[in-house]
């Protein structure tokens, strides 16, 4: 298991036997917080892969490490709970698919909104047909920060900087590249698009599931980056480089429109998901579930089987509990890799469209771009540093 700042509530589902982090200060901190000071502390997860007393890995590293650890854990016979986003690139998702097909392991993604009753109700209502065809879903995921130029310094002695970088390009240590700020660097993440987008775009795609495998045209309408780009790649090494503000329109073939924005002041919200259907519109985020169709549920509730289908026959339960029961029953979790990668790949391709400042045509079923040039195709994968390849 790896440590992270997230306040996971593992009890009573999981017992933490070991905590691993390339930052010794962090591993000690989280051992005290989550392991009651009783877990073993390690600096390299590879020593834990083949231990018979460890059943599962919880991966809470920066994004660029997720896929490598997940694949190696699956192939070592471990079940995996991995923070979102599961991958850094589309190509990594194909490696995840392969590892899962070759093993009988369970992988659950930490898109915990899928276990939230409000989001489940929103998805069930959208899919029920009661409001007619879904016309548009707008996901507002927040603006990205600007920052820099930042100074280079020596890494702190407790941090193995080379191993923290992993597959990413070798670069001098900048404190703002590390820990909670890694999300604002293209080298390690995808900015808000794969941070909050992994949550809200997932909910949108869950609702339009029957259509989400059709081709989709992904077009940037507005974009702003904190640094100049050349062929879609950042030209400055000491500043945050993921998008700050953006609007991307995704048009499914014979289906609804999905709009991914930093905020939607014209619609009255800055974070959440708005469903617009032929028969009404409603809104959901982590604090609200509102709109006339929601109010009408009191007198005309949805059939319980509609919600039960979303929950895979289980009741409402914490996301970690869903992982636990999926492992016990050897069944698909509520947030599987296959489902997550459909929506996450749309976020990855939306980032490509933003960086190239042009529309791209994406096939979710084939996980490929339609007849695009080598520049866009090359962005579906990245060449890892020697020694950090994914097997």
Secondary structure by P-SEA (a helix, b strand, c coil): cccccccccccccccccbbbbccaaaaaaaaaacccccbbbbccccccccccccccccccccccaaaaaaaaaaaabbbbbccccccccaaaaaaaaaaaaaccbbbbccccccccaaaaaaaaaaaccccccccbbbbbcbbbbbbccccccccccccccccccccccccccccccccccccccccccccccccccccaaaaaaaaaccccccbbbbbbcccccccccccccccccccccccccbbbbbbcccbbbbbbccccccccccbbbbbbcccccccccccccccccccccccccccaaaaaaaacccccccaaaaaaaaaaacccccccaaaaaaaaaaaaaaaaaaaacbbbbbbccccccccccaaaaaacccccccccccc
